[in-house]
Amino acid sequence: MTAMLRAALLSWAALWATAGAAQTAWKPEKAVELIAPSAPGGGTDATARLIQRIWQEQRLLDVPVNVVNKSGGGGALALTYLKAHAPDPHFLQVVSAVLLTNHIAGRSQFSHADFTPIALLNSEYVVLAVKRDSPFRTAKDLMAALKADPGAVSFAVGTSLGGVNHIAAAAVARASGGDPKRLKTVVFKSSAESAIAALGGHVDVMASSASLVLPHLRSGMMRVLAVSAPKRLAGDLAAVPTLREQGVDAVIDNFRMMMGPGGMSPAQITFWDQVMGRLTQESEWKKDLDHSGWENTYMNSRDTGSYLDAQYAGLKSVLAELGFAK
């Protein structure tokens, strides 16, 4: 083979490789819809609008980003909307652990297997909180009361039985040796209503996401007994012991993640992997996590899929024990 022929073949190979890369690479070609399964001002809405702002201000995307609120049906309306747009990668949704618990409990036809996992964004753990003059000062105090009478302590949970807040309360009851099914739980439409009930003395304990309790902790109106994290959190919750430290072998994660419709291609997943990885390194994102008491537990698409499988199995076991698995 002559040198000239060898050079020509190498040139054609390079052109072919470049063409192949161009064909497999992908980026958004139109506006991206970021779906929030809550009304404006809700938790997933706030997360979606923060992501929208960072994407646009840091120019992580070259196309417009629109937040679309699809509240209702315990998240079913938003999931139906996302599934209807499969496999279009221009539609993404912020979802929480409710996606898993609702399917396990038979309240939703959709499971995580119906969609494409994009990224685990953060972990928000459940706290058990009481008003400042409550006789309960630790989770061990709660367990002692529950051991004597499982129905003697009332727990406020939002927004349904079988959710992560209820699971956290049930874990304490189980650790006390009592029957979690006999736990006295009062369901409220939101965790904000749960806080009002706890502050007013209408219930003994509030089980809620940490971010919703922080304002009352900072004002001195509430005391946090325990957090369902694998280790102590930072910031205002640094002094709060975990459930495990107090004899309750449970880690309960009310995580938030990004999901896409089913059927997305590897190239499309790769693009969103890169964008979400950059998002979680932005200073504004980290600042918001710290302020809200959230943990940066970012995972890429592949690892998020494995994490969801493990979470689903664990939650199904707990909900079966509580009699809520269908």
C-alpha positions in Angstrom: 0.0 0.0 0.0 1.4 3.3 -1.1 1.8 6.2 1.3 -0.7 8.2 -0.7 -3.3 5.4 -0.6 -2.8 4.9 3.2 -3.3 8.7 3.8 -6.5 8.6 1.7 -7.9 5.7 3.7 -7.1 7.3 7.0 -8.8 10.5 5.8 -11.9 8.6 4.9 -11.9 6.8 8.2 -11.7 10.1 10.1 -14.6 11.5 8.0 -16.6 8.4 8.7 -16.0 8.6 12.4 -16.9 12.3 12.5 -20.1 11.6 10.6 -21.0 8.7 13.0 -20.5 11.0 16.0 -22.7 13.7 14.5 -25.4 11.1 14.0 -25.3 9.8 17.5 -25.0 13.1 19.4 -28.2 14.8 20.4 -29.3 18.1 21.9 -32.7 19.7 22.3 -34.2 21.1 19.1 -37.2 22.9 20.6 -38.3 24.3 24.0 -38.0 21.9 26.9 -41.0 21.4 29.2 -40.2 20.8 32.9 -43.2 19.3 34.5 -44.0 19.9 38.2 -46.7 17.6 39.8 -47.6 20.4 42.3 -49.3 23.7 42.0 -47.2 26.9 41.8 -45.4 27.4 45.1 -45.4 23.6 45.9 -42.2 21.7 46.6 -41.7 20.1 43.2 -42.7 23.4 41.6 -40.0 25.3 43.5 -37.4 22.7 42.5 -38.5 22.9 38.8 -38.2 26.7 38.8 -34.8 26.7 40.4 -33.6 24.2 37.7 -35.2 26.4 35.0 -33.4 29.5 36.4 -30.0 27.9 36.6 -30.3 26.3 33.2 -31.1 29.6 31.6 -28.7 31.9 33.6 -25.8 29.5 33.2 -26.7 28.8 29.6 -26.7 25.0 30.1 -29.3 24.8 27.3 -29.6 26.6 24.0 -33.4 26.4 24.0 -36.2 27.9 26.1 -37.3 26.1 29.3 -41.0 26.2 30.4 -42.2 25.0 33.8 -45.6 23.3 33.4 -47.7 22.6 36.5 -49.8 19.4 36.4 -51.1 19.0 39.9 -53.8 16.5 40.9 -54.5 12.9 41.4 -51.6 12.5 43.8 -49.1 13.0 40.9 -51.1 10.9 38.4 -52.0 13.8 36.2 -48.4 14.8 35.7 -47.3 11.2 35.0 -50.1 10.7 32.5 -49.0 13.9 30.7 -45.3 12.8 30.7 -46.2 9.3 29.4 -48.4 10.8 26.7 -45.3 12.5 25.2 -43.1 9.4 25.1 -40.4 9.1 23.7 -39.9 12.8 23.3 -36.8 13.9 25.3 -38.0 17.5 25.4 -40.4 16.6 28.3 -38.9 16.0 31.8 -40.5 15.8 35.2 -39.5 16.5 38.8 -40.7 13.6 40.9 -40.4 12.3 44.5 -40.7 9.0 46.3 -44.4 9.4 45.9 -43.9 7.8 42.5 -42.9 4.6 44.2 -45.2 4.6 47.2 -48.3 5.4 45.2 -47.7 2.5 42.8 -47.0 0.0 45.7 -50.2 1.1 47.4 -52.2 0.8 44.3 -53.0 4.5 44.1 -51.3 4.9 40.7 -50.9 2.7 37.6 -47.4 4.1 36.9 -44.2 2.8 38.3 -40.6 4.0 37.7 -40.2 1.3 35.1 -42.6 3.2 32.8 -40.2 6.1 32.5 -36.5 6.9 31.9 -34.5 7.8 35.0 -32.5 10.9 34.3 -30.9 11.9 37.6 -31.3 11.6 41.4 -31.2 15.3 42.4 -31.2 15.3 46.2 -32.3 13.5 49.3 -34.8 15.1 51.7 -35.1 13.2 54.9 -38.1 12.9 57.3 -37.9 14.5 60.7 -40.0 13.9 63.8 -40.8 17.2 65.4 -42.8 18.4 68.4 -43.8 21.8 69.8 -41.2 23.3 72.2 -43.0 22.4 75.5 -43.7 18.8 74.5 -42.7 16.1 77.1 -41.0 14.2 74.3 -37.3 15.2 74.0 -35.9 12.2 72.0 -37.1 9.4 69.8 -36.5 7.1 72.7 -39.1 9.0 74.7 -41.5 8.3 71.9 -40.7 4.6 71.8 -41.2 4.3 75.6 -44.7 5.8 75.3 -45.6 3.7 72.2 -44.4 0.5 74.0 -46.8 1.2 76.8 -49.7 2.1 74.5 -49.3 2.2 70.7 -52.4 4.5 70.4 -51.3 6.9 73.1 -49.2 9.2 70.8 -50.8 10.9 67.8 -48.8 11.6 64.6 -49.6 14.2 62.0 -48.6 13.1 58.5 -49.2 14.8 55.1 -50.5 14.0 52.7 -51.6 10.3 52.8 -51.2 7.1 54.7 -48.5 4.9 53.2 -46.2 7.8 52.3 -42.7 8.4 53.5 -43.9 10.5 56.5 -46.2 7.7 57.7 -43.4 5.2 57.1 -41.1 7.1 59.4 -43.6 7.2 62.2 -44.4 3.5 61.7 -40.6 2.7 61.9 -40.5 4.2 65.4 -43.6 2.2 66.5 -42.1 -1.0 65.2 -38.8 -0.3 67.0 -40.8 0.1 70.2 -42.1 -3.4 69.9 -45.6 -2.2 69.1 -47.8 -2.9 66.2 -47.4 -0.2 63.5 -50.9 -0.8 62.3 -52.2 0.5 65.7 -50.4 3.8 65.3 -52.6 6.8 65.7 -52.1 8.8 62.6 -53.9 12.0 61.5 -53.7 12.8 57.7 -53.6 16.4 56.6 -53.8 17.8 53.1 -50.2 19.2 53.4 -47.3 19.2 55.8 -48.0 22.9 56.4 -51.3 21.9 57.9 -49.5 19.2 60.0 -47.3 21.9 61.4 -50.2 24.0 62.4 -51.8 21.1 64.2 -48.6 20.2 66.0 -47.9 23.8 67.1 -51.5 24.0 68.4 -51.2 20.9 70.4 -53.8 19.0 68.4 -51.4 16.2 67.7 -48.3 15.1 69.6 -45.8 14.6 66.9 -45.3 15.8 63.3 -43.6 13.6 60.7 -42.5 15.7 57.8 -39.8 16.6 55.3 -37.1 18.5 57.1 -37.4 21.7 55.0 -40.9 22.3 56.2 -39.9 22.1 59.8 -36.8 24.3 59.6 -38.7 27.7 59.9 -40.3 26.5 63.1 -37.1 25.1 64.4 -35.3 28.4 63.7 -38.0 30.4 65.4 -37.8 28.2 68.5 -41.4 27.1 68.3 -40.5 23.4 67.5 -38.0 20.8 68.6 -36.8 18.1 66.3 -36.4 14.7 67.9 -34.8 12.7 65.1 -34.0 12.6 61.4 -34.3 9.6 59.1 -31.0 10.2 57.4 -28.1 7.7 57.3 -25.9 10.3 59.2 -26.5 13.6 60.9 -27.2 16.5 58.6 -25.4 19.8 58.5 -26.6 23.4 59.3 -29.5 23.9 61.6 -30.1 20.2 62.0 -26.5 19.3 62.9 -27.4 18.6 66.5 -30.4 16.4 65.7 -29.6 12.6 66.1 -30.6 10.1 63.5 -33.2 7.4 64.1 -30.5 4.8 63.9 -28.6 6.6 66.7 -31.7 6.1 68.9 -32.3 2.5 68.2 -34.6 2.7 65.1 -33.0 0.9 62.2 -34.4 2.9 59.4 -33.3 5.4 56.7 -36.2 7.0 54.9 -35.4 9.2 51.9 -38.0 11.5 50.4 -35.8 12.0 47.4 -36.3 14.2 44.4 -35.3 13.2 40.9 -35.7 13.9 37.2 -37.5 11.5 35.0 -38.0 11.5 31.3 -40.6 9.6 29.2 -40.0 6.0 28.3 -38.1 5.0 25.2 -35.4 7.7 25.2 -32.3 6.9 23.2 -28.8 6.5 24.7 -27.6 9.7 23.0 -30.5 11.6 24.6 -29.8 10.1 28.0 -26.2 11.0 27.7 -27.0 14.7 26.9 -29.3 15.0 30.0 -26.6 13.2 32.1 -24.1 15.9 31.2 -26.6 18.8 31.9 -27.8 17.4 35.2 -24.2 16.7 36.3 -23.3 20.4 35.6 -26.4 21.6 37.3 -25.6 19.9 40.6 -22.2 21.6 40.7 -23.6 25.1 40.4 -23.2 27.3 43.5 -26.8 28.4 43.4 -28.0 24.8 43.5 -25.7 24.0 46.4 -26.8 27.1 48.3 -30.5 26.1 47.9 -29.8 22.6 49.2 -28.0 23.9 52.3 -30.8 26.4 53.0 -33.5 23.6 52.7 -31.7 21.0 54.7 -31.3 18.7 51.7 -28.4 16.5 50.8 -26.7 16.5 47.5 -27.0 12.9 46.5 -26.7 13.3 42.7 -26.6 10.1 40.6 -26.5 9.7 36.9 -29.2 7.9 34.9 -27.8 4.4 35.2 -27.2 4.7 39.0 -30.6 6.3 39.5 -32.3 3.4 37.9 -30.5 0.9 40.3 -31.3 3.2 43.2 -35.0 3.2 42.4 -35.1 -0.6 42.1 -33.6 -0.9 45.6 -35.9 1.8 47.1 -39.0 0.2 45.5 -38.1 -3.2 47.1 -37.5 -1.7 50.5 -40.6 0.5 50.5 -42.8 -2.4 49.3 -41.6 -4.5 52.3 -42.5 -1.8 54.8 -45.8 -1.0 53.2 -46.7 -4.7 53.1 -46.1 -4.8 56.9 -48.4 -1.8 57.3 -51.0 -3.4 55.2 -50.8 -0.8 52.4 -49.2 -2.8 49.6 -51.5 -4.0 46.9 
